[in-house]
């Protein structure tokens, strides 16, 4: 009998934990969250994680023997320290080592995009609609743009822990300077803030992405239409690069921008136009797990 799977989704504002019965059963035995309180510093974050695990063990009467963690950045495989974390207190810290010392259990770390891709592969839309898929590219398009690769049910991290991180590939100069030091990154063009900035560039007005999409659907705002056309065009152009390199069996699009309908119509048409081979037909799917994907994917890290 399989041991229960323990997963922790470490976010900037909350830490969520789940215990799943087995790799074949994603109905949670327990699901619990507490505040991260990241502003109190790195040692406090470690303490909050231990507090949550202790609470879960007490409430479930189970003991965590291995724990998967979804993190807002990557563990550098060489340095064994965290990098690229938007929760900046984690950057440069030996998170895996410190967690294993605090929790007295082995832990496995992966970034949030990898956890998203893994969860949708094992229990979400890939399982439902493309169960034979071997290579899955999971996209998160929201405040930022990230990605994760799952091959034969396992995360592919790469030599430096950045496999799938397409958000800082060059896409178009019009995206402008990026915090990473480059210009025109995918993230600057296709993220929610990037799309909002483009609308403001066209109109001088600041609208939320939701307001821009509503105006586009109403058919009364030419700038909103141009912003959605920009999204479709550059989505296809950006994803075609990954498709040409990886040739995935399926692509799953999550995050707030991933909820926009044009991605799955004109965005897919743009992808087909930019792909190298004519006739390539990779499914581009909406996710099925909603906000459960991060913590479920963390649990899936210890399913093997």
C-alpha positions in Angstrom: 0.0 0.0 0.0 1.3 3.4 -0.9 2.2 5.9 1.8 0.2 9.2 1.8 1.7 12.0 -0.2 2.6 15.2 1.7 2.8 18.5 -0.3 3.5 22.1 0.7 2.9 25.1 -1.6 5.1 27.9 -0.3 3.7 31.3 -1.4 4.5 34.9 -0.6 1.4 35.3 1.4 0.3 31.8 2.4 1.7 28.3 3.0 -0.7 25.6 2.1 -0.3 21.9 2.9 -2.1 18.8 1.6 -2.0 15.1 2.4 -3.2 12.9 -0.5 -4.0 9.2 0.1 -1.8 7.9 -2.8 -0.6 8.6 -6.3 -3.9 7.2 -7.6 -6.2 9.1 -5.3 -6.2 12.9 -5.2 -9.0 13.3 -2.7 -7.3 15.1 0.2 -7.1 13.5 3.6 -6.3 17.0 5.0 -5.8 20.4 3.5 -4.6 23.4 5.6 -3.1 26.8 5.1 -1.5 29.5 7.3 0.0 32.9 6.6 3.6 32.9 5.4 4.5 36.2 7.2 7.4 36.5 4.8 8.2 40.1 6.0 9.5 38.7 9.3 12.4 37.1 7.5 13.8 33.7 6.4 14.1 32.0 9.8 10.5 32.9 10.5 9.4 31.3 7.1 11.1 28.1 8.1 9.4 28.3 11.5 6.0 28.8 9.8 6.5 25.8 7.6 7.4 23.6 10.6 4.4 24.9 12.4 2.1 23.9 9.6 3.6 20.4 9.3 3.3 19.9 13.1 -0.4 21.0 12.9 -1.1 18.6 10.0 0.6 15.7 11.7 -1.4 16.4 14.9 -4.7 16.7 13.0 -4.2 13.7 10.7 -2.4 11.4 13.2 0.0 10.7 10.4 3.8 11.3 10.2 5.4 13.0 7.2 8.2 10.7 6.0 8.9 12.6 2.8 7.6 16.1 1.8 7.3 17.8 -1.6 7.6 21.6 -1.8 6.4 24.0 -4.4 8.5 27.1 -4.2 8.4 30.6 -5.8 11.8 30.1 -7.4 14.4 27.4 -8.1 17.0 25.5 -6.1 20.3 25.9 -7.9 21.5 22.2 -8.4 25.1 23.2 -8.0 25.1 25.8 -5.2 22.1 24.2 -3.4 20.7 27.7 -2.7 17.5 29.3 -3.9 17.4 31.7 -6.9 14.8 33.7 -8.9 12.4 33.8 -6.0 9.8 36.6 -5.9 9.8 36.0 -2.1 13.2 37.6 -2.0 14.0 36.4 1.6 14.5 33.0 0.1 17.1 34.0 -2.5 20.6 32.7 -1.7 19.4 30.5 1.1 19.9 26.7 1.4 16.2 26.0 1.7 16.3 22.3 1.1 19.0 21.7 3.8 17.3 24.0 6.3 13.9 22.4 5.8 15.3 18.9 6.2 17.0 19.9 9.4 13.9 21.6 10.8 11.5 18.9 9.7 13.7 15.8 10.2 12.5 14.4 6.9 13.8 14.4 3.3 12.2 17.0 1.1 12.0 17.6 -2.7 11.7 21.1 -4.1 10.3 22.3 -7.4 9.2 25.7 -8.6 5.5 26.5 -8.9 5.3 26.1 -12.7 6.8 22.6 -12.4 4.3 21.7 -9.7 1.5 23.0 -11.9 2.6 20.9 -14.9 3.0 17.8 -12.7 -0.4 18.1 -11.0 -2.2 18.6 -14.3 -0.3 15.6 -15.7 -1.1 13.2 -12.8 -4.6 14.4 -11.8 -5.8 17.2 -14.1 -6.6 17.9 -17.7 -3.8 15.8 -19.1 -5.0 12.8 -17.2 -8.5 13.5 -18.5 -7.9 14.4 -22.1 -4.4 13.2 -23.1 -3.6 10.3 -20.8 -1.0 8.8 -23.2 1.0 12.1 -23.2 4.7 11.6 -22.4 5.9 15.2 -22.7 3.9 18.0 -21.1 4.7 21.7 -21.2 2.9 23.6 -18.5 2.6 27.4 -18.8 1.8 29.9 -16.1 0.9 33.3 -17.5 -0.1 35.7 -14.8 1.8 38.5 -13.0 4.8 36.8 -14.4 5.4 34.1 -17.1 6.9 30.7 -16.3 6.9 27.2 -17.5 7.6 23.6 -16.5 8.4 20.4 -18.3 7.1 17.0 -17.3 8.5 13.9 -19.1 7.1 10.5 -18.4 5.4 11.8 -15.3 8.5 13.4 -13.8 9.7 17.0 -13.7 12.6 17.8 -16.0 14.7 20.3 -14.1 17.7 20.6 -16.3 21.4 21.2 -15.4 20.8 24.5 -13.7 17.2 24.0 -12.6 15.7 26.4 -15.2 14.3 23.9 -17.7 11.0 25.3 -19.1 11.6 28.8 -18.0 10.6 30.4 -21.3 9.5 33.7 -19.7 12.8 35.4 -20.2 13.4 34.3 -23.7 13.5 37.3 -26.1 10.2 37.9 -27.8 9.8 41.5 -29.0 11.6 44.8 -28.3 8.2 46.5 -27.7 8.0 44.7 -24.4 10.7 47.1 -23.0 13.3 46.6 -20.3 12.8 43.6 -17.9 13.9 43.4 -14.3 16.2 40.5 -15.4 18.4 43.0 -17.2 17.3 42.1 -20.8 14.8 43.8 -23.0 11.7 42.4 -24.7 11.3 39.2 -22.6 8.2 37.0 -23.1 7.1 38.1 -19.6 7.2 41.7 -20.5 4.9 41.1 -23.5 2.5 38.4 -22.3 2.1 38.8 -18.6 -0.9 40.6 -17.1 1.1 43.7 -16.3 2.7 43.6 -19.7 -0.7 43.6 -21.4 -2.0 46.3 -19.2 1.1 48.4 -19.9 0.4 48.0 -23.7 -3.2 49.2 -23.3 -2.0 52.2 -21.4 0.6 52.9 -24.1 -2.2 52.9 -26.7 -4.7 55.0 -24.7 -3.0 56.8 -21.8 -5.6 55.0 -19.6 -4.9 52.4 -16.9 -7.3 49.5 -16.8 -7.0 46.1 -15.1 -6.7 43.1 -17.4 -10.2 42.0 -16.5 -11.5 45.4 -17.6 -9.6 45.2 -20.8 -11.0 41.8 -21.6 -14.5 43.0 -20.8 -14.1 46.0 -23.1 -12.8 43.7 -25.8 -15.9 41.4 -25.5 -18.2 44.4 -25.6 -16.7 45.3 -29.0 -16.6 49.0 -28.3 -12.9 49.6 -27.5 -10.4 49.4 -30.4 -7.4 49.5 -28.0 -8.8 46.5 -26.1 -9.1 44.7 -29.4 -5.5 45.6 -30.3 -4.3 44.4 -26.9 -6.0 41.0 -27.4 -4.7 40.7 -30.9 -1.2 41.4 -29.5 -1.7 38.6 -26.9 -2.8 36.1 -29.6 0.0 37.0 -32.0 2.8 36.9 -29.5 1.4 33.9 -27.6 1.7 31.9 -30.8 5.1 33.3 -31.7 6.6 32.6 -28.2 5.1 29.2 -27.7 6.2 28.1 -31.2 9.8 28.4 -30.1 9.2 26.0 -27.2 7.2 23.7 -29.5 9.9 23.6 -32.1 12.5 22.6 -29.5 10.5 20.3 -27.3 7.7 19.0 -29.5 5.4 18.3 -26.5 2.4 16.0 -26.6 0.3 18.6 -24.9 0.5 22.2 -23.6 -1.5 23.3 -20.5 -2.0 27.1 -19.9 -2.6 28.3 -16.3 -2.5 31.7 -14.6 -4.8 34.6 -14.9 -3.9 35.4 -18.5 -4.5 31.7 -19.3 -8.2 32.3 -18.6 -8.6 34.6 -21.7 -10.5 32.9 -24.4 -8.5 34.3 -27.4 -5.5 32.1 -26.4 -7.5 29.0 -27.4 -8.8 30.4 -30.7 -6.7 33.0 -32.4 -3.7 32.3 -30.1 -3.7 28.6 -31.3 -4.0 29.8 -34.9 -1.0 32.0 -34.4 0.9 29.0 -32.9 0.1 26.9 -35.9 1.3 29.7 -38.2 4.7 30.1 -36.5 5.5 26.4 -35.9 8.2 25.0 -38.1 6.3 22.0 -39.5 3.0 22.4 -41.3 0.4 20.1 -39.9 1.7 20.1 -36.3 -1.3 19.9 -34.0 -0.3 20.1 -30.4 -3.3 20.4 -28.0 -3.4 23.6 -26.0 -5.6 22.9 -23.0 -7.1 24.8 -20.0 -6.2 23.4 -16.6 -8.6 21.4 -14.5 -7.4 21.8 -11.0 -7.6 25.5 -10.4 -5.8 26.8 -7.3 -5.2 23.1 -6.2 -2.5 22.6 -8.8 0.4 24.1 -6.8 -0.1 22.0 -3.7 -1.2 18.9 -5.5 1.9 19.1 -7.7 4.1 19.5 -4.6 2.6 16.2 -3.3 3.3 14.6 -6.7 7.0 15.3 -6.3 7.2 12.5 -3.7 4.9 10.1 -5.6 7.8 8.1 -7.1 
